[in-house]
Amino acid sequence: MDFDRTREYVQHHSEAEGKAQRKIIWVIFWVLLGITGVEVGLGLSWQSIGLAWAFVKWTFIILTLIKAYYIVAYYMHLKHEYKNFIFAVALPYLVLVAYLIVMMLTEAIYVHDIHGLI
């Protein structure tokens, strides 16, 4: 059997397609750098600007989720995969996050009821 599929790959990966892919990667890099810059700037100056902590906290969460999407979609190459594969990769993490939330709430309620803390 011939396992060499070089010709098949070369047909689908021209120099023009390579340039387009590199351009997308650089655009995503600059987007991620910009979001990180906003996060750092906001973290350093939110008190002097007079922003509420709740607003800053939710802004960080949203920006972090946006960065996570771009990293997973473009750098881990899941954007162009089959939907079933994406769900197979994402489902364990979603279950883990749901479990983590339940555990944190259970422990927080226990600590609050038993020890009267916070």
Biopython code that builds the backbone (N, CA, C, O; Angstrom):
import numpy as np
from Bio.PDB.StructureBuilder import StructureBuilder

atoms = [
    (1, "MET", "N", (0.827, -1.192, 0.000)),
    (1, "MET", "CA", (0.000, 0.000, 0.000)),
    (1, "MET", "C", (0.868, 1.251, 0.000)),
    (1, "MET", "O", (1.953, 1.291, 0.580)),
    (2, "ASP", "N", (0.356, 2.245, -0.658)),
    (2, "ASP", "CA", (1.059, 3.517, -0.731)),
    (2, "ASP", "C", (0.426, 4.493, 0.259)),
    (2, "ASP", "O", (-0.700, 4.946, 0.054)),
    (3, "PHE", "N", (1.144, 4.813, 1.323)),
    (3, "PHE", "CA", (0.624, 5.715, 2.339)),
    (3, "PHE", "C", (1.053, 7.161, 2.121)),
    (3, "PHE", "O", (0.666, 8.049, 2.880)),
    (4, "ASP", "N", (1.840, 7.392, 1.101)),
    (4, "ASP", "CA", (2.309, 8.740, 0.820)),
    (4, "ASP", "C", (1.189, 9.534, 0.139)),
    (4, "ASP", "O", (0.820, 9.247, -1.000)),
    (5, "ARG", "N", (0.658, 10.529, 0.842)),
    (5, "ARG", "CA", (-0.446, 11.332, 0.318)),
    (5, "ARG", "C", (0.017, 12.756, 0.019)),
    (5, "ARG", "O", (-0.775, 13.698, 0.059)),
    (6, "THR", "N", (1.288, 12.900, -0.276)),
    (6, "THR", "CA", (1.856, 14.222, -0.507)),
    (6, "THR", "C", (1.182, 14.929, -1.665)),
    (6, "THR", "O", (0.846, 16.109, -1.566)),
    (7, "ARG", "N", (0.981, 14.218, -2.760)),
    (7, "ARG", "CA", (0.356, 14.859, -3.924)),
    (7, "ARG", "C", (-1.041, 15.372, -3.602)),
    (7, "ARG", "O", (-1.436, 16.443, -4.063)),
    (8, "GLU", "N", (-1.785, 14.610, -2.811)),
    (8, "GLU", "CA", (-3.138, 15.031, -2.429)),
    (8, "GLU", "C", (-3.086, 16.310, -1.591)),
    (8, "GLU", "O", (-3.899, 17.213, -1.790)),
    (9, "TYR", "N", (-2.145, 16.392, -0.664)),
    (9, "TYR", "CA", (-2.023, 17.575, 0.170)),
    (9, "TYR", "C", (-1.542, 18.784, -0.632)),
    (9, "TYR", "O", (-2.012, 19.901, -0.413)),
    (10, "VAL", "N", (-0.624, 18.567, -1.542)),
    (10, "VAL", "CA", (-0.083, 19.661, -2.342)),
    (10, "VAL", "C", (-1.173, 20.273, -3.210)),
    (10, "VAL", "O", (-1.181, 21.486, -3.421)),
    (11, "GLN", "N", (-2.084, 19.466, -3.712)),
    (11, "GLN", "CA", (-3.169, 19.983, -4.540)),
    (11, "GLN", "C", (-4.079, 20.922, -3.758)),
    (11, "GLN", "O", (-4.626, 21.866, -4.327)),
    (12, "HIS", "N", (-4.247, 20.674, -2.465)),
    (12, "HIS", "CA", (-5.161, 21.467, -1.653)),
    (12, "HIS", "C", (-4.469, 22.562, -0.849)),
    (12, "HIS", "O", (-5.131, 23.308, -0.128)),
    (13, "HIS", "N", (-3.167, 22.666, -0.959)),
    (13, "HIS", "CA", (-2.415, 23.648, -0.173)),
    (13, "HIS", "C", (-1.448, 24.400, -1.074)),
    (13, "HIS", "O", (-0.253, 24.105, -1.104)),
    (14, "SER", "N", (-1.967, 25.354, -1.792)),
    (14, "SER", "CA", (-1.117, 26.146, -2.673)),
    (14, "SER", "C", (-0.444, 27.259, -1.878)),
    (14, "SER", "O", (-0.754, 27.474, -0.706)),
    (15, "GLU", "N", (0.469, 27.956, -2.519)),
    (15, "GLU", "CA", (1.161, 29.076, -1.861)),
    (15, "GLU", "C", (0.182, 30.196, -1.537)),
    (15, "GLU", "O", (0.307, 30.846, -0.498)),
    (16, "ALA", "N", (-0.787, 30.427, -2.413)),
    (16, "ALA", "CA", (-1.786, 31.474, -2.157)),
    (16, "ALA", "C", (-2.633, 31.137, -0.935)),
    (16, "ALA", "O", (-2.932, 32.012, -0.122)),
    (17, "GLU", "N", (-3.018, 29.874, -0.805)),
    (17, "GLU", "CA", (-3.777, 29.464, 0.370)),
    (17, "GLU", "C", (-2.923, 29.573, 1.632)),
    (17, "GLU", "O", (-3.424, 29.938, 2.695)),
    (18, "GLY", "N", (-1.642, 29.259, 1.512)),
    (18, "GLY", "CA", (-0.740, 29.400, 2.656)),
    (18, "GLY", "C", (-0.603, 30.842, 3.100)),
    (18, "GLY", "O", (-0.602, 31.124, 4.298)),
    (19, "LYS", "N", (-0.485, 31.767, 2.143)),
    (19, "LYS", "CA", (-0.411, 33.185, 2.491)),
    (19, "LYS", "C", (-1.693, 33.646, 3.169)),
    (19, "LYS", "O", (-1.647, 34.400, 4.140)),
    (20, "ALA", "N", (-2.831, 33.199, 2.665)),
    (20, "ALA", "CA", (-4.115, 33.578, 3.261)),
    (20, "ALA", "C", (-4.215, 33.055, 4.694)),
    (20, "ALA", "O", (-4.696, 33.764, 5.578)),
    (21, "GLN", "N", (-3.771, 31.836, 4.927)),
    (21, "GLN", "CA", (-3.816, 31.260, 6.275)),
    (21, "GLN", "C", (-2.883, 32.000, 7.226)),
    (21, "GLN", "O", (-3.239, 32.262, 8.375)),
    (22, "ARG", "N", (-1.695, 32.335, 6.749)),
    (22, "ARG", "CA", (-0.757, 33.088, 7.595)),
    (22, "ARG", "C", (-1.315, 34.466, 7.927)),
    (22, "ARG", "O", (-1.139, 34.954, 9.043)),
    (23, "LYS", "N", (-1.983, 35.093, 6.970)),
    (23, "LYS", "CA", (-2.588, 36.398, 7.225)),
    (23, "LYS", "C", (-3.661, 36.289, 8.305)),
    (23, "LYS", "O", (-3.737, 37.144, 9.188)),
    (24, "ILE", "N", (-4.490, 35.246, 8.245)),
    (24, "ILE", "CA", (-5.518, 35.036, 9.265)),
    (24, "ILE", "C", (-4.883, 34.829, 10.629)),
    (24, "ILE", "O", (-5.355, 35.375, 11.626)),
    (25, "ILE", "N", (-3.815, 34.042, 10.678)),
    (25, "ILE", "CA", (-3.138, 33.790, 11.954)),
    (25, "ILE", "C", (-2.598, 35.100, 12.540)),
    (25, "ILE", "O", (-2.708, 35.325, 13.745)),
    (26, "TRP", "N", (-2.019, 35.960, 11.708)),
    (26, "TRP", "CA", (-1.499, 37.233, 12.200)),
    (26, "TRP", "C", (-2.629, 38.169, 12.652)),
    (26, "TRP", "O", (-2.491, 38.881, 13.647)),
    (27, "VAL", "N", (-3.728, 38.161, 11.925)),
    (27, "VAL", "CA", (-4.872, 38.995, 12.346)),
    (27, "VAL", "C", (-5.377, 38.526, 13.707)),
    (27, "VAL", "O", (-5.647, 39.347, 14.583)),
    (28, "ILE", "N", (-5.505, 37.212, 13.890)),
    (28, "ILE", "CA", (-5.954, 36.676, 15.179)),
    (28, "ILE", "C", (-4.944, 37.010, 16.273)),
    (28, "ILE", "O", (-5.337, 37.325, 17.396)),
    (29, "PHE", "N", (-3.656, 36.946, 15.965)),
    (29, "PHE", "CA", (-2.632, 37.333, 16.936)),
    (29, "PHE", "C", (-2.835, 38.771, 17.399)),
    (29, "PHE", "O", (-2.787, 39.050, 18.597)),
    (30, "TRP", "N", (-3.064, 39.691, 16.450)),
    (30, "TRP", "CA", (-3.242, 41.093, 16.818)),
    (30, "TRP", "C", (-4.541, 41.309, 17.589)),
    (30, "TRP", "O", (-4.592, 42.151, 18.486)),
    (31, "VAL", "N", (-5.584, 40.565, 17.253)),
    (31, "VAL", "CA", (-6.843, 40.657, 18.009)),
    (31, "VAL", "C", (-6.613, 40.207, 19.452)),
    (31, "VAL", "O", (-7.043, 40.876, 20.391)),
    (32, "LEU", "N", (-5.938, 39.079, 19.622)),
    (32, "LEU", "CA", (-5.646, 38.577, 20.970)),
    (32, "LEU", "C", (-4.753, 39.537, 21.740)),
    (32, "LEU", "O", (-4.957, 39.751, 22.935)),
    (33, "LEU", "N", (-3.771, 40.114, 21.072)),
    (33, "LEU", "CA", (-2.902, 41.082, 21.721)),
    (33, "LEU", "C", (-3.693, 42.320, 22.142)),
    (33, "LEU", "O", (-3.476, 42.848, 23.233)),
    (34, "GLY", "N", (-4.598, 42.784, 21.296)),
    (34, "GLY", "CA", (-5.427, 43.934, 21.632)),
    (34, "GLY", "C", (-6.329, 43.659, 22.822)),
    (34, "GLY", "O", (-6.458, 44.495, 23.716)),
    (35, "ILE", "N", (-6.956, 42.482, 22.835)),
    (35, "ILE", "CA", (-7.821, 42.130, 23.967)),
    (35, "ILE", "C", (-7.003, 42.040, 25.246)),
    (35, "ILE", "O", (-7.441, 42.506, 26.298)),
    (36, "THR", "N", (-5.824, 41.447, 25.165)),
    (36, "THR", "CA", (-4.956, 41.358, 26.344)),
    (36, "THR", "C", (-4.541, 42.750, 26.813)),
    (36, "THR", "O", (-4.493, 43.011, 28.015)),
    (37, "GLY", "N", (-4.245, 43.637, 25.881)),
    (37, "GLY", "CA", (-3.907, 45.016, 26.242)),
    (37, "GLY", "C", (-5.057, 45.719, 26.948)),
    (37, "GLY", "O", (-4.843, 46.450, 27.915)),
    (38, "VAL", "N", (-6.268, 45.500, 26.469)),
    (38, "VAL", "CA", (-7.440, 46.089, 27.130)),
    (38, "VAL", "C", (-7.584, 45.533, 28.546)),
    (38, "VAL", "O", (-7.865, 46.276, 29.486)),
    (39, "GLU", "N", (-7.387, 44.221, 28.691)),
    (39, "GLU", "CA", (-7.491, 43.609, 30.018)),
    (39, "GLU", "C", (-6.440, 44.166, 30.977)),
    (39, "GLU", "O", (-6.753, 44.499, 32.120)),
    (40, "VAL", "N", (-5.210, 44.266, 30.517)),
    (40, "VAL", "CA", (-4.140, 44.784, 31.375)),
    (40, "VAL", "C", (-4.399, 46.252, 31.719)),
    (40, "VAL", "O", (-4.268, 46.658, 32.874)),
    (41, "GLY", "N", (-4.764, 47.035, 30.717)),
    (41, "GLY", "CA", (-5.054, 48.449, 30.970)),
    (41, "GLY", "C", (-6.209, 48.633, 31.928)),
    (41, "GLY", "O", (-6.159, 49.488, 32.813)),
    (42, "LEU", "N", (-7.244, 47.840, 31.757)),
    (42, "LEU", "CA", (-8.394, 47.923, 32.652)),
    (42, "LEU", "C", (-8.019, 47.485, 34.066)),
    (42, "LEU", "O", (-8.459, 48.080, 35.049)),
    (43, "GLY", "N", (-7.197, 46.432, 34.154)),
    (43, "GLY", "CA", (-6.766, 45.958, 35.467)),
    (43, "GLY", "C", (-5.911, 46.969, 36.214)),
    (43, "GLY", "O", (-5.955, 47.036, 37.442)),
    (44, "LEU", "N", (-5.137, 47.750, 35.483)),
    (44, "LEU", "CA", (-4.269, 48.739, 36.125)),
    (44, "LEU", "C", (-4.984, 50.040, 36.470)),
    (44, "LEU", "O", (-4.575, 50.752, 37.387)),
    (45, "SER", "N", (-6.056, 50.354, 35.733)),
    (45, "SER", "CA", (-6.619, 51.691, 35.916)),
    (45, "SER", "C", (-8.106, 51.724, 36.240)),
    (45, "SER", "O", (-8.706, 52.797, 36.175)),
    (46, "TRP", "N", (-8.725, 50.607, 36.584)),
    (46, "TRP", "CA", (-10.163, 50.623, 36.798)),
    (46, "TRP", "C", (-10.560, 51.475, 38.000)),
    (46, "TRP", "O", (-11.623, 52.095, 37.981)),
    (47, "GLN", "N", (-9.747, 51.522, 39.028)),
    (47, "GLN", "CA", (-10.092, 52.335, 40.199)),
    (47, "GLN", "C", (-9.945, 53.817, 39.911)),
    (47, "GLN", "O", (-10.787, 54.616, 40.322)),
    (48, "SER", "N", (-8.892, 54.190, 39.214)),
    (48, "SER", "CA", (-8.703, 55.613, 38.927)),
    (48, "SER", "C", (-9.728, 56.133, 37.926)),
    (48, "SER", "O", (-10.043, 57.323, 37.927)),
    (49, "ILE", "N", (-10.250, 55.258, 37.072)),
    (49, "ILE", "CA", (-11.296, 55.661, 36.139)),
    (49, "ILE", "C", (-12.639, 55.759, 36.847)),
    (49, "ILE", "O", (-13.516, 56.515, 36.431)),
    (50, "GLY", "N", (-12.793, 54.987, 37.923)),
    (50, "GLY", "CA", (-14.031, 55.020, 38.695)),
    (50, "GLY", "C", (-15.046, 53.974, 38.259)),
    (50, "GLY", "O", (-16.252, 54.172, 38.410)),
    (51, "LEU", "N", (-14.565, 52.871, 37.724)),
    (51, "LEU", "CA", (-15.477, 51.810, 37.288)),
    (51, "LEU", "C", (-15.841, 50.910, 38.462)),
    (51, "LEU", "O", (-15.044, 50.710, 39.378)),
    (52, "ALA", "N", (-17.044, 50.375, 38.420)),
    (52, "ALA", "CA", (-17.494, 49.442, 39.456)),
    (52, "ALA", "C", (-16.792, 48.098, 39.266)),
    (52, "ALA", "O", (-16.531, 47.671, 38.142)),
    (53, "TRP", "N", (-16.492, 47.443, 40.388)),
    (53, "TRP", "CA", (-15.786, 46.174, 40.320)),
    (53, "TRP", "C", (-16.603, 45.118, 39.576)),
    (53, "TRP", "O", (-16.037, 44.302, 38.850)),
    (54, "ALA", "N", (-17.923, 45.123, 39.749)),
    (54, "ALA", "CA", (-18.768, 44.144, 39.057)),
    (54, "ALA", "C", (-18.629, 44.292, 37.540)),
    (54, "ALA", "O", (-18.554, 43.293, 36.825)),
    (55, "PHE", "N", (-18.594, 45.523, 37.052)),
    (55, "PHE", "CA", (-18.419, 45.760, 35.618)),
    (55, "PHE", "C", (-17.067, 45.247, 35.142)),
    (55, "PHE", "O", (-16.972, 44.608, 34.095)),
    (56, "VAL", "N", (-16.036, 45.525, 35.905)),
    (56, "VAL", "CA", (-14.676, 45.088, 35.546)),
    (56, "VAL", "C", (-14.598, 43.572, 35.538)),
    (56, "VAL", "O", (-14.012, 42.981, 34.631)),
    (57, "LYS", "N", (-15.183, 42.945, 36.541)),
    (57, "LYS", "CA", (-15.153, 41.491, 36.653)),
    (57, "LYS", "C", (-15.839, 40.844, 35.446)),
    (57, "LYS", "O", (-15.287, 39.925, 34.841)),
    (58, "TRP", "N", (-17.024, 41.314, 35.101)),
    (58, "TRP", "CA", (-17.748, 40.735, 33.967)),
    (58, "TRP", "C", (-17.058, 41.047, 32.645)),
    (58, "TRP", "O", (-17.119, 40.248, 31.710)),
    (59, "THR", "N", (-16.414, 42.186, 32.560)),
    (59, "THR", "CA", (-15.646, 42.510, 31.358)),
    (59, "THR", "C", (-14.482, 41.538, 31.186)),
    (59, "THR", "O", (-14.226, 41.066, 30.079)),
    (60, "PHE", "N", (-13.772, 41.236, 32.283)),
    (60, "PHE", "CA", (-12.689, 40.256, 32.229)),
    (60, "PHE", "C", (-13.204, 38.885, 31.802)),
    (60, "PHE", "O", (-12.583, 38.221, 30.973)),
    (61, "ILE", "N", (-14.327, 38.460, 32.360)),
    (61, "ILE", "CA", (-14.876, 37.143, 32.029)),
    (61, "ILE", "C", (-15.235, 37.071, 30.549)),
    (61, "ILE", "O", (-14.905, 36.094, 29.877)),
    (62, "ILE", "N", (-15.904, 38.096, 30.041)),
    (62, "ILE", "CA", (-16.314, 38.107, 28.639)),
    (62, "ILE", "C", (-15.103, 38.143, 27.705)),
    (62, "ILE", "O", (-15.050, 37.402, 26.723)),
    (63, "LEU", "N", (-14.133, 39.007, 28.015)),
    (63, "LEU", "CA", (-12.936, 39.090, 27.174)),
    (63, "LEU", "C", (-12.133, 37.788, 27.204)),
    (63, "LEU", "O", (-11.561, 37.389, 26.190)),
    (64, "THR", "N", (-12.090, 37.131, 28.349)),
    (64, "THR", "CA", (-11.384, 35.856, 28.449)),
    (64, "THR", "C", (-12.083, 34.780, 27.628)),
    (64, "THR", "O", (-11.420, 33.960, 26.993)),
    (65, "LEU", "N", (-13.400, 34.771, 27.634)),
    (65, "LEU", "CA", (-14.130, 33.807, 26.810)),
    (65, "LEU", "C", (-13.917, 34.070, 25.321)),
    (65, "LEU", "O", (-13.817, 33.129, 24.533)),
    (66, "ILE", "N", (-13.847, 35.336, 24.934)),
    (66, "ILE", "CA", (-13.578, 35.675, 23.540)),
    (66, "ILE", "C", (-12.181, 35.194, 23.146)),
    (66, "ILE", "O", (-11.999, 34.614, 22.076)),
    (67, "LYS", "N", (-11.200, 35.439, 24.012)),
    (67, "LYS", "CA", (-9.848, 34.963, 23.719)),
    (67, "LYS", "C", (-9.792, 33.446, 23.636)),
    (67, "LYS", "O", (-9.118, 32.900, 22.763)),
    (68, "ALA", "N", (-10.489, 32.761, 24.531)),
    (68, "ALA", "CA", (-10.511, 31.299, 24.505)),
    (68, "ALA", "C", (-11.116, 30.795, 23.198)),
    (68, "ALA", "O", (-10.631, 29.819, 22.627)),
    (69, "TYR", "N", (-12.174, 31.453, 22.722)),
    (69, "TYR", "CA", (-12.784, 31.042, 21.449)),
    (69, "TYR", "C", (-11.773, 31.167, 20.312)),
    (69, "TYR", "O", (-11.604, 30.232, 19.530)),
    (70, "TYR", "N", (-11.102, 32.310, 20.213)),
    (70, "TYR", "CA", (-10.155, 32.508, 19.111)),
    (70, "TYR", "C", (-8.998, 31.517, 19.177)),
    (70, "TYR", "O", (-8.558, 31.014, 18.144)),
    (71, "ILE", "N", (-8.506, 31.234, 20.364)),
    (71, "ILE", "CA", (-7.398, 30.288, 20.504)),
    (71, "ILE", "C", (-7.831, 28.892, 20.072)),
    (71, "ILE", "O", (-7.127, 28.224, 19.314)),
    (72, "VAL", "N", (-8.985, 28.453, 20.554)),
    (72, "VAL", "CA", (-9.462, 27.112, 20.221)),
    (72, "VAL", "C", (-9.845, 27.023, 18.747)),
    (72, "VAL", "O", (-9.539, 26.031, 18.085)),
    (73, "ALA", "N", (-10.508, 28.045, 18.234)),
    (73, "ALA", "CA", (-11.007, 27.990, 16.859)),
    (73, "ALA", "C", (-9.885, 28.068, 15.837)),
    (73, "ALA", "O", (-9.888, 27.312, 14.865)),
    (74, "TYR", "N", (-8.934, 28.955, 16.032)),
    (74, "TYR", "CA", (-7.927, 29.179, 14.995)),
    (74, "TYR", "C", (-6.587, 28.506, 15.275)),
    (74, "TYR", "O", (-6.007, 27.904, 14.372)),
    (75, "TYR", "N", (-6.085, 28.594, 16.501)),
    (75, "TYR", "CA", (-4.775, 28.005, 16.767)),
    (75, "TYR", "C", (-4.858, 26.505, 17.022)),
    (75, "TYR", "O", (-3.896, 25.780, 16.767)),
    (76, "MET", "N", (-5.996, 26.033, 17.522)),
    (76, "MET", "CA", (-6.179, 24.594, 17.702)),
    (76, "MET", "C", (-6.966, 23.991, 16.532)),
    (76, "MET", "O", (-7.278, 22.800, 16.539)),
    (77, "HIS", "N", (-7.281, 24.810, 15.540)),
    (77, "HIS", "CA", (-7.872, 24.390, 14.268)),
    (77, "HIS", "C", (-9.221, 23.698, 14.403)),
    (77, "HIS", "O", (-9.524, 22.802, 13.615)),
    (78, "LEU", "N", (-10.038, 24.083, 15.376)),
    (78, "LEU", "CA", (-11.350, 23.468, 15.512)),
    (78, "LEU", "C", (-12.434, 24.195, 14.719)),
    (78, "LEU", "O", (-13.539, 23.672, 14.578)),
    (79, "LYS", "N", (-12.152, 25.360, 14.210)),
    (79, "LYS", "CA", (-13.169, 26.123, 13.501)),
    (79, "LYS", "C", (-13.655, 25.406, 12.253)),
    (79, "LYS", "O", (-14.834, 25.499, 11.913)),
    (80, "HIS", "N", (-12.792, 24.707, 11.579)),
    (80, "HIS", "CA", (-13.155, 24.071, 10.315)),
    (80, "HIS", "C", (-13.363, 22.568, 10.454)),
    (80, "HIS", "O", (-13.359, 21.847, 9.456)),
    (81, "GLU", "N", (-13.542, 22.095, 11.671)),
    (81, "GLU", "CA", (-13.791, 20.669, 11.887)),
    (81, "GLU", "C", (-15.291, 20.383, 11.797)),
    (81, "GLU", "O", (-16.117, 21.295, 11.755)),
    (82, "TYR", "N", (-15.609, 19.114, 11.768)),
    (82, "TYR", "CA", (-17.001, 18.697, 11.789)),
    (82, "TYR", "C", (-17.630, 19.058, 13.135)),
    (82, "TYR", "O", (-16.964, 19.023, 14.170)),
    (83, "LYS", "N", (-18.906, 19.401, 13.111)),
    (83, "LYS", "CA", (-19.599, 19.823, 14.339)),
    (83, "LYS", "C", (-19.578, 18.728, 15.398)),
    (83, "LYS", "O", (-19.411, 19.021, 16.582)),
    (84, "ASN", "N", (-19.744, 17.478, 14.993)),
    (84, "ASN", "CA", (-19.743, 16.388, 15.969)),
    (84, "ASN", "C", (-18.404, 16.276, 16.684)),
    (84, "ASN", "O", (-18.361, 15.983, 17.879)),
    (85, "PHE", "N", (-17.318, 16.506, 15.966)),
    (85, "PHE", "CA", (-16.002, 16.454, 16.598)),
    (85, "PHE", "C", (-15.834, 17.604, 17.585)),
    (85, "PHE", "O", (-15.279, 17.422, 18.669)),
    (86, "ILE", "N", (-16.314, 18.789, 17.210)),
    (86, "ILE", "CA", (-16.241, 19.943, 18.107)),
    (86, "ILE", "C", (-17.009, 19.658, 19.393)),
    (86, "ILE", "O", (-16.524, 19.949, 20.487)),
    (87, "PHE", "N", (-18.205, 19.088, 19.261)),
    (87, "PHE", "CA", (-18.994, 18.759, 20.452)),
    (87, "PHE", "C", (-18.315, 17.681, 21.281)),
    (87, "PHE", "O", (-18.371, 17.721, 22.510)),
    (88, "ALA", "N", (-17.677, 16.722, 20.630)),
    (88, "ALA", "CA", (-16.979, 15.665, 21.360)),
    (88, "ALA", "C", (-15.805, 16.230, 22.155)),
    (88, "ALA", "O", (-15.497, 15.733, 23.238)),
    (89, "VAL", "N", (-15.155, 17.250, 21.634)),
    (89, "VAL", "CA", (-14.047, 17.879, 22.349)),
    (89, "VAL", "C", (-14.573, 18.784, 23.459)),
    (89, "VAL", "O", (-14.004, 18.814, 24.550)),
    (90, "ALA", "N", (-15.652, 19.522, 23.198)),
    (90, "ALA", "CA", (-16.154, 20.518, 24.145)),
    (90, "ALA", "C", (-16.976, 19.908, 25.278)),
    (90, "ALA", "O", (-16.970, 20.439, 26.388)),
    (91, "LEU", "N", (-17.675, 18.819, 25.029)),
    (91, "LEU", "CA", (-18.585, 18.258, 26.029)),
    (91, "LEU", "C", (-17.913, 17.922, 27.361)),
    (91, "LEU", "O", (-18.465, 18.278, 28.402)),
    (92, "PRO", "N", (-16.758, 17.260, 27.390)),
    (92, "PRO", "CA", (-16.132, 16.983, 28.694)),
    (92, "PRO", "C", (-15.806, 18.264, 29.482)),
    (92, "PRO", "O", (-15.921, 18.285, 30.707)),
    (93, "TYR", "N", (-15.404, 19.314, 28.783)),
    (93, "TYR", "CA", (-15.097, 20.564, 29.477)),
    (93, "TYR", "C", (-16.367, 21.217, 30.014)),
    (93, "TYR", "O", (-16.359, 21.776, 31.110)),
    (94, "LEU", "N", (-17.439, 21.150, 29.262)),
    (94, "LEU", "CA", (-18.706, 21.718, 29.734)),
    (94, "LEU", "C", (-19.225, 20.965, 30.955)),
    (94, "LEU", "O", (-19.726, 21.577, 31.899)),
    (95, "VAL", "N", (-19.107, 19.654, 30.937)),
    (95, "VAL", "CA", (-19.516, 18.854, 32.092)),
    (95, "VAL", "C", (-18.635, 19.190, 33.295)),
    (95, "VAL", "O", (-19.133, 19.323, 34.413)),
    (96, "LEU", "N", (-17.344, 19.326, 33.070)),
    (96, "LEU", "CA", (-16.424, 19.670, 34.154)),
    (96, "LEU", "C", (-16.747, 21.040, 34.743)),
    (96, "LEU", "O", (-16.715, 21.202, 35.963)),
    (97, "VAL", "N", (-17.053, 22.017, 33.916)),
    (97, "VAL", "CA", (-17.391, 23.350, 34.406)),
    (97, "VAL", "C", (-18.684, 23.299, 35.216)),
    (97, "VAL", "O", (-18.767, 23.907, 36.283)),
    (98, "ALA", "N", (-19.694, 22.580, 34.723)),
    (98, "ALA", "CA", (-20.949, 22.454, 35.470)),
    (98, "ALA", "C", (-20.706, 21.777, 36.821)),
    (98, "ALA", "O", (-21.261, 22.201, 37.834)),
    (99, "TYR", "N", (-19.890, 20.739, 36.839)),
    (99, "TYR", "CA", (-19.560, 20.044, 38.081)),
    (99, "TYR", "C", (-18.800, 20.972, 39.039)),
    (99, "TYR", "O", (-19.060, 20.967, 40.242)),
    (100, "LEU", "N", (-17.884, 21.749, 38.518)),
    (100, "LEU", "CA", (-17.130, 22.686, 39.334)),
    (100, "LEU", "C", (-18.052, 23.726, 39.968)),
    (100, "LEU", "O", (-17.899, 24.060, 41.143)),
    (101, "ILE", "N", (-19.002, 24.235, 39.198)),
    (101, "ILE", "CA", (-19.948, 25.218, 39.733)),
    (101, "ILE", "C", (-20.783, 24.602, 40.854)),
    (101, "ILE", "O", (-20.974, 25.227, 41.898)),
    (102, "VAL", "N", (-21.280, 23.383, 40.646)),
    (102, "VAL", "CA", (-22.072, 22.716, 41.681)),
    (102, "VAL", "C", (-21.234, 22.510, 42.944)),
    (102, "VAL", "O", (-21.709, 22.763, 44.051)),
    (103, "MET", "N", (-20.003, 22.058, 42.783)),
    (103, "MET", "CA", (-19.139, 21.832, 43.948)),
    (103, "MET", "C", (-18.844, 23.123, 44.693)),
    (103, "MET", "O", (-18.869, 23.146, 45.923)),
    (104, "MET", "N", (-18.563, 24.204, 43.960)),
    (104, "MET", "CA", (-18.269, 25.480, 44.615)),
    (104, "MET", "C", (-19.488, 26.005, 45.364)),
    (104, "MET", "O", (-19.357, 26.496, 46.485)),
    (105, "LEU", "N", (-20.662, 25.909, 44.765)),
    (105, "LEU", "CA", (-21.870, 26.373, 45.447)),
    (105, "LEU", "C", (-22.174, 25.524, 46.674)),
    (105, "LEU", "O", (-22.571, 26.054, 47.712)),
    (106, "THR", "N", (-21.994, 24.215, 46.565)),
    (106, "THR", "CA", (-22.230, 23.325, 47.701)),
    (106, "THR", "C", (-21.287, 23.664, 48.855)),
    (106, "THR", "O", (-21.722, 23.760, 50.002)),
    (107, "GLU", "N", (-20.023, 23.843, 48.562)),
    (107, "GLU", "CA", (-19.058, 24.176, 49.608)),
    (107, "GLU", "C", (-19.322, 25.560, 50.199)),
    (107, "GLU", "O", (-19.203, 25.754, 51.409)),
    (108, "ALA", "N", (-19.678, 26.519, 49.347)),
    (108, "ALA", "CA", (-19.944, 27.869, 49.849)),
    (108, "ALA", "C", (-21.148, 27.881, 50.776)),
    (108, "ALA", "O", (-21.131, 28.550, 51.809)),
    (109, "ILE", "N", (-22.190, 27.148, 50.415)),
    (109, "ILE", "CA", (-23.385, 27.080, 51.270)),
    (109, "ILE", "C", (-23.040, 26.392, 52.581)),
    (109, "ILE", "O", (-23.489, 26.829, 53.641)),
    (110, "TYR", "N", (-22.257, 25.330, 52.530)),
    (110, "TYR", "CA", (-21.853, 24.622, 53.746)),
    (110, "TYR", "C", (-21.048, 25.536, 54.673)),
    (110, "TYR", "O", (-21.327, 25.612, 55.869)),
    (111, "VAL", "N", (-20.063, 26.219, 54.123)),
    (111, "VAL", "CA", (-19.227, 27.101, 54.932)),
    (111, "VAL", "C", (-20.072, 28.223, 55.530)),
    (111, "VAL", "O", (-19.885, 28.590, 56.690)),
    (112, "HIS", "N", (-20.983, 28.758, 54.758)),
    (112, "HIS", "CA", (-21.835, 29.845, 55.247)),
    (112, "HIS", "C", (-22.758, 29.355, 56.357)),
    (112, "HIS", "O", (-22.903, 30.039, 57.370)),
    (113, "ASP", "N", (-23.386, 28.193, 56.196)),
    (113, "ASP", "CA", (-24.337, 27.686, 57.185)),
    (113, "ASP", "C", (-23.663, 27.206, 58.449)),
    (113, "ASP", "O", (-24.155, 27.480, 59.544)),
    (114, "ILE", "N", (-22.556, 26.501, 58.337)),
    (114, "ILE", "CA", (-21.910, 25.888, 59.492)),
    (114, "ILE", "C", (-21.044, 26.892, 60.253)),
    (114, "ILE", "O", (-21.135, 26.977, 61.478)),
    (115, "HIS", "N", (-20.237, 27.622, 59.573)),
    (115, "HIS", "CA", (-19.262, 28.491, 60.213)),
    (115, "HIS", "C", (-19.693, 29.945, 60.269)),
    (115, "HIS", "O", (-19.064, 30.744, 60.962)),
    (116, "GLY", "N", (-20.726, 30.299, 59.573)),
    (116, "GLY", "CA", (-21.194, 31.672, 59.567)),
    (116, "GLY", "C", (-20.229, 32.637, 58.898)),
    (116, "GLY", "O", (-20.226, 33.835, 59.184)),
    (117, "LEU", "N", (-19.423, 32.104, 58.016)),
    (117, "LEU", "CA", (-18.454, 32.948, 57.302)),
    (117, "LEU", "C", (-19.102, 33.547, 56.061)),
    (117, "LEU", "O", (-19.978, 32.941, 55.445)),
    (118, "ILE", "N", (-18.677, 34.686, 55.727)),
    (118, "ILE", "CA", (-19.083, 35.421, 54.526)),
    (118, "ILE", "C", (-20.534, 35.267, 54.270)),
    (118, "ILE", "O", (-21.051, 35.819, 53.299)),
]
sb = StructureBuilder()
sb.init_structure("model")
sb.init_model(0)
sb.init_chain("A")
sb.init_seg("    ")
for serial, (resi, resn, name, xyz) in enumerate(atoms, 1):
    if name == "N":
        sb.init_residue(resn, " ", resi, " ")
    sb.init_atom(name, np.array(xyz, "f"), 0.0, 1.0, " ", f" {name:<3s}", serial, name[0])
structure = sb.get_structure()
